[in-house]
Amino acid sequence: MSMTLTASSRIRVPEHVHVREFDGELVILDLDKGCYFGLDEVGTRVWQLMSEGSTLEQAVERLQPEYEVAPPRMLEDFLFLGNEWLERGLVQLREESA
């Protein structure tokens, strides 16, 4: 079963993924696969908000005033980015207790 992020998804960062910040950008290391990924300033902000427990929708609300992008477009971009992280195993969906 393929899982995807939605606007209300929350993520968690698995133990095998390590993150370091350099000059306002993040480097993400996947120790299991021996790969690393870099995020620009916007991607870094989205990662930080989501790894602290925000949903993608909350990240849009928080970041939209800082960037001249319409909220629906920003959410679409964040969903694409977040689903790429999920597909690469850099994040996992967090199960919410009902």
Secondary structure, DSSP 8 states (H G I E B T S, - for coil): ------TT--EE--TTEEEEEETTEEEEEETTTTEEEEE-HHHHHHHHHHHTT--HHHHHHHHGGGSSS-HHHHHHHHHHHHHHHHHTTS-EE-----
